[in-house]
Structure formats: structure tokens, C-alpha cells
Amino acid sequence: MGLAKHVLLPLLLVIAFVGYGTYEVLGPGTPTQVSIVAAASSHSLAVAADGTVWAWGWNVLGQLGDGTKTDRLTPVQVQGMPDVVAIAGGDCHTIALRRDGTVWAWGSNYYGQLGDGTTTYRRTPVQVQGMADVVAIAGGAFHTIALRRDGTVWAWGRNKYGQLGDGTKTYRLTPVQVQGMADVVAIAGGVNHTVGLRLDGTVWAWGGNDHGQLGDGTTTNRSTPVQVQGMADVVAIAGGDCHTIALRRDGTVWAWGSNHSGQVGDGTTTNRSTPVQVQGLTDMVAIAGGWEHTIALRRDGTVWAWGSNGYGQLGDGTTTNRSTPVQVQGMANVVALAGGGYHTIALRRDGTVWAWGRNDEGQLGDGTTTDRSTPLQVQGLPDMGP
């Protein structure tokens, strides 16, 4: 879990968290070793085959980790981050997991989301305090989540809506344990909510619930985990802004929460406080969430997307919102996905990275700030494997 590039764990699935509460699942079934890509609100991330981290896009608070606050239109290397096996992003912060199980973070720290005991923003990585034997990471907008090998979940940063899951609404500058979560195999973060997948295939959520994103049939915020209704045999989870996505073992995709742009994918724009099935998707193997859009990967390597499309983030050549999935143009042999604020990233089996959608801060990595409604290749990355 979270170690897809270098380590294959003997669990029901192998996942790599890829930013803004999203991840790729490699399977379900037989895992595949690939490099890792991630997308945050307006910056993007990749782990190269040699374990170095690369970043591009918005850098107002040092979230690219290159020691500056200069936006980058093409990738730059994060300073001092070798041997990385997973990467994740929040709004303006970035998180990395090293092979030794330690967690590192950089960028915005106003709410303590870097976990170093301060609220000082960092232009280069600092180690999160007290985190060892970690196997997966995820980022919310202003909070961070980690999964330890013992199946416990830990969180830090903003806690206004209970998204840290410790039974309080107290912000935390260092990690605290989420209450009542054992045997967890996957984690994901939304803007103000957090999701966990247990080994038994059930899904649990906590934090903000104003749009029903916790899936418990209410719109009541929760400071400790509640079980998502009707979700069994789940093998992967992802979080968007105020919506949540789950992938079942049978290859179907389910979603709930905010749906004003069609991001739940049920053919309506009606918010859902319990899961509904995304229309027309079968044989899916990966999911990811952006702020108001959702992405899924089919076993045949094609990519499908739905929801908000004002910047072309669905990749279908238009800027028309979609309440049911449409195929991303020109994407074949894809092995990993990531959803950012209003952009999307994909990793192909040949090791090339592609991006589409909003590009005002250079988050597509093509050397411009021009939005793109179809995929184009990110420039200047080193060997990405797989």
C-alpha cells in the first residue's frame, strides 16, 4: 500500500496515493510496478524511477520543494528527497514517503499540515514528527494522513470539521491517531474529509459532510469515523473536493457527495448522501478525484472522466460538464492516474507523463500557461520507468 513502485505488499491490493486525496490502484488482482504521479490544487508531482521527486506548477509557498517560491512551467527536482516510494499533494503542500517508512513534507504549513510541530511554511522538505513504519500517505486541502503498517491511521493539520478523526476539532501540528480505525489498508483525503478502507472491504469516513461526502445518509460533520452505507467488497477509494469515490472488486465504480457538476456520474446533478453507481463503467482498475471531477482507468488502459470540465480537465476536447463518463482522447496504455484541482495527470506504460485541464500556474508541465482540453506530454522529466 503506497509502495507501488518499489514494494509489493501481500494485501488485497497495492495502491499508491497520488495527491489531493487521490490514488491509483494496481490491480485489483495482480499488482504492477510503476512510478508514481500526483496532482494537487495547482501543482503536479512525479517520482522518477531512481526515487527522486519532481514537481511543477504553482509554488507560492514552496510546495515544489526546490528552495524557491517561483512557479515552474516544467518539472524541477525537489531538494534532498531520495529513495521516495509515494507522493501526495494538498492545496499548497506536498508529502513524500521514503522507503524507510518516514514521512516528509514541504510547502504551506499555516494549519500544521507539515507535521513538524510548527506553522512555518517550508521551501524544502522537513520530516514529519513521530511517523515511522508508514506504508501510505494522502493529502487533504489543509490536512495530511498517514497509514502505518499496523493498520492504524494518523492525521495532522486543520481539524475544523473533524477531518483528523480524533474526536475533537483541535488543529494538530504533529500526528494524532484516528479513533477506532484498525486493519486499514487504504486512505484518501478530500478537501475537508478523510476516508479509510478496511481489510474487510468496508469504507469509513469522517470530517466535513455538508454535501453527504461521508456517505452515511446525513449531512452531519463527524469527528470520528462512520461507516459508509452499502459499500462492501471495496478495493480502492478516492476523495474529491466534497465527493468520494469507491471501486468495487467487480470493477464497478460508486460515488457520493457533491454532484453539482455531475462528478458523482449517475446522470444527474443531485447531491448524494449514500453511494450510487457511476453509469456505464465496467472492468475498471483505478480511480482518482479532482475538486469537481472524477477519473477512472479501465483494464484496457483507456481513461474515462466526468464532472466539471470548464478548463478541459475531462480531456474530451470540450469544456462541457459531463454527468456520465466520457473517454479521454488519445490516452492508451495508461497505468496510473491523478486528479488535481482542475487538471488531470496520467502515466503511460512507456514511462511518459501526460496532463490536461487548467494550466494557469504551469501545472500541466508543457512550458506554457495555456489550458488544454486534450492530453499533452509533460516536458523534461527523467526516466519514469515503469
PyMOL commands that set and color helices and strands:
alter all, ss='L'
color gray80, all
select strands_A, chain A and resi 14-19+22-26+36-39+43-47+53-57+72-77+84-89+93-98+103-107+122-127+134-139+143-148+153-157+172-177+184-189+193-198+203-207+222-227+234-239+243-248+253-257+272-277+284-289+293-298+303-307+322-327+334-339+343-348+353-357+372-377
alter strands_A, ss='S'
color yellow, strands_A
deselect
rebuild
show_as cartoon
